[in-house]
Amino acid sequence: MRTPSAKGQVVLVTGAANGIGAAAAELAIARGHRVLLTDVDEKAVLARAGELGPRATGLVLDIRSTEDWSRAFDVAEAAFGAVDVLVNNAGITHTGHARDLSPQQHRDIVEINLLGTINGVCTAVERMTARGRGHIINVCSMTAFLPLPGYATYCGTKYGVRAFHHSVAIEERDGPLDFTIIHPPSTRTDMLAREMADPACAITFAEKSYAPERIARAVVDAIAGKPVEVVFPPLAGRVQRIAGVFPRLMRRVIPLAEARGRRQREGLLSAPRHRT
Ligand SMILES: NC(=O)c1ccc[n+]([C@@H]2O[C@H](COP(=O)([O-])OP(=O)(O)OC[C@H]3O[C@@H](n4cnc5c(N)ncnc54)[C@H](O)[C@@H]3O)[C@@H](O)[C@H]2O)c1
């Protein structure tokens, strides 16, 4: 497969201290880009950036804060030049059924996954349009297509991110910006480890999980290839996308997948050294 080769871009990655964001930052640097790694966890992101050499720098950015977003674009510009690519990746979940989450937990998920992502897109649209180019890559989720038990508010935010993303891309169609949205499936990060600890999230183990480096490859390839939307796995992901349109089908099929997820989760937990 051809590897896209656009080099030397200035890339701002959110949620870059861990998981998919950290893997994307590392691969982007290996491909010749300069990367501002940002995260709400200041200590972890500075440490991560410190490991990646002179084409990386780290900064605290809580994606809920519009002030933090403005500062991040300024810091990137001072360090490397204006931001060419935003990888809007940071996100959280609180595991459990909707009835078991506190109002604050529901609010956290919405404020980070949806409003935080909106803050990033709006800042990037303004800054990038002013300089006449830029590329916004939103890391969303396959749950943007398929509502899952154990993820109600999370799924709600990811549906929202997808709708927002495509609405803005259409609004800006005559402008100079590119828009890509990428939907990871289960990915072996700290987020998945937390889901493994909660039986309410069993459905996520119905299908095989991916290494964060695989999703990072899709993200960094997108810098050059500029796909409109990427789903995982390429074929089954398209089927899931269609299944999500039909509520009666979902109500039949998702409980079957959940039962399979429960069995697979039990198997993983009882393995000598369980790998999620
Ligand atoms: N892991 C999966 O199975 C999976 C599946 C589909 C989609 N995703 C999505 O991929 C993205 C990355 O997930 P991950 O699995 O790498 O998660 P992760 O928990 O490993 O890493 C997320 C990072 O985001 C940071 N973060 C949390 N709140 C933040 C905030 N307010 N501002 C800035 N940074 C903040 C955390 O400190 C952490 O470093 C998320 O948007 C997630 O929803 C993950």
The ligand as an SDF file (V2000), in Angstrom:
LIG
                    3D

 44 48  0  0  0  0  0  0  0  0999 V2000
   -9.6930    3.3300   22.9030 N   0  0  0  0  0  0  0  0  0  0  0  0
  -10.7880    3.0370   22.2070 C   0  0  0  0  0  0  0  0  0  0  0  0
  -11.2810    1.8900   22.2240 O   0  0  0  0  0  0  0  0  0  0  0  0
  -11.4400    4.0990   21.3540 C   0  0  0  0  0  0  0  0  0  0  0  0
  -12.4160    3.6790   20.4270 C   0  0  0  0  0  0  0  0  0  0  0  0
  -13.0450    4.6310   19.6350 C   0  0  0  0  0  0  0  0  0  0  0  0
  -12.7090    5.9630   19.7540 C   0  0  0  0  0  0  0  0  0  0  0  0
  -11.7640    6.3510   20.6510 N   0  0  0  0  0  0  0  0  0  0  0  0
  -11.4760    7.7820   20.7400 C   0  0  0  0  0  0  0  0  0  0  0  0
  -10.1110    8.0160   20.4790 O   0  0  0  0  0  0  0  0  0  0  0  0
   -9.6810    9.1740   21.2040 C   0  0  0  0  0  0  0  0  0  0  0  0
   -8.4470    8.8220   22.0150 C   0  0  0  0  0  0  0  0  0  0  0  0
   -8.7910    7.7890   22.9330 O   0  0  0  0  0  0  0  0  0  0  0  0
   -7.6900    6.8680   23.6590 P   0  0  0  0  0  0  0  0  0  0  0  0
   -8.2370    5.5020   23.6370 O   0  0  0  0  0  0  0  0  0  0  0  0
   -6.3460    7.1460   23.1280 O   0  0  0  0  0  0  0  0  0  0  0  0
   -7.8630    7.4100   25.1560 O   0  0  0  0  0  0  0  0  0  0  0  0
   -6.7950    7.5020   26.3550 P   0  0  0  0  0  0  0  0  0  0  0  0
   -7.6160    7.5420   27.5980 O   0  0  0  0  0  0  0  0  0  0  0  0
   -5.7200    6.4920   26.2110 O   0  0  0  0  0  0  0  0  0  0  0  0
   -6.1260    8.9420   26.1010 O   0  0  0  0  0  0  0  0  0  0  0  0
   -6.9180   10.1070   26.0890 C   0  0  0  0  0  0  0  0  0  0  0  0
   -6.0510   11.2990   26.4360 C   0  0  0  0  0  0  0  0  0  0  0  0
   -6.9240   12.4510   26.4640 O   0  0  0  0  0  0  0  0  0  0  0  0
   -6.5480   13.2440   27.5810 C   0  0  0  0  0  0  0  0  0  0  0  0
   -7.6570   14.0930   28.0030 N   0  0  0  0  0  0  0  0  0  0  0  0
   -8.7320   13.7610   28.7750 C   0  0  0  0  0  0  0  0  0  0  0  0
   -9.4890   14.8410   28.9980 N   0  0  0  0  0  0  0  0  0  0  0  0
   -8.8940   15.8700   28.3560 C   0  0  0  0  0  0  0  0  0  0  0  0
   -9.1890   17.2470   28.2280 C   0  0  0  0  0  0  0  0  0  0  0  0
  -10.2490   17.8080   28.8470 N   0  0  0  0  0  0  0  0  0  0  0  0
   -8.3810   18.0230   27.4840 N   0  0  0  0  0  0  0  0  0  0  0  0
   -7.2810   17.4910   26.8940 C   0  0  0  0  0  0  0  0  0  0  0  0
   -6.9250   16.2070   27.0070 N   0  0  0  0  0  0  0  0  0  0  0  0
   -7.7260   15.4040   27.7360 C   0  0  0  0  0  0  0  0  0  0  0  0
   -6.1320   12.2370   28.6550 C   0  0  0  0  0  0  0  0  0  0  0  0
   -5.3040   12.8500   29.6480 O   0  0  0  0  0  0  0  0  0  0  0  0
   -5.4070   11.1950   27.8250 C   0  0  0  0  0  0  0  0  0  0  0  0
   -4.0280   11.4600   27.7280 O   0  0  0  0  0  0  0  0  0  0  0  0
  -10.8760    9.6070   22.0650 C   0  0  0  0  0  0  0  0  0  0  0  0
  -11.5620   10.6410   21.4180 O   0  0  0  0  0  0  0  0  0  0  0  0
  -11.7210    8.3480   22.1220 C   0  0  0  0  0  0  0  0  0  0  0  0
  -13.0850    8.6380   22.3420 O   0  0  0  0  0  0  0  0  0  0  0  0
  -11.1110    5.4430   21.4490 C   0  0  0  0  0  0  0  0  0  0  0  0
  1  2  1  0
  2  3  2  0
  2  4  1  0
  4  5  1  0
  4 44  2  0
  5  6  2  0
  6  7  1  0
  7  8  2  0
  8  9  1  0
  8 44  1  0
  9 10  1  0
  9 42  1  0
 10 11  1  0
 11 12  1  0
 11 40  1  0
 12 13  1  0
 13 14  1  0
 14 15  2  0
 14 16  1  0
 14 17  1  0
 17 18  1  0
 18 19  2  0
 18 20  1  0
 18 21  1  0
 21 22  1  0
 22 23  1  0
 23 24  1  0
 23 38  1  0
 24 25  1  0
 25 26  1  0
 25 36  1  0
 26 27  1  0
 26 35  1  0
 27 28  2  0
 28 29  1  0
 29 30  1  0
 29 35  2  0
 30 31  1  0
 30 32  2  0
 32 33  1  0
 33 34  2  0
 34 35  1  0
 36 37  1  0
 36 38  1  0
 38 39  1  0
 40 41  1  0
 40 42  1  0
 42 43  1  0
M  CHG  2   8   1  16  -1
M  END
$$$$
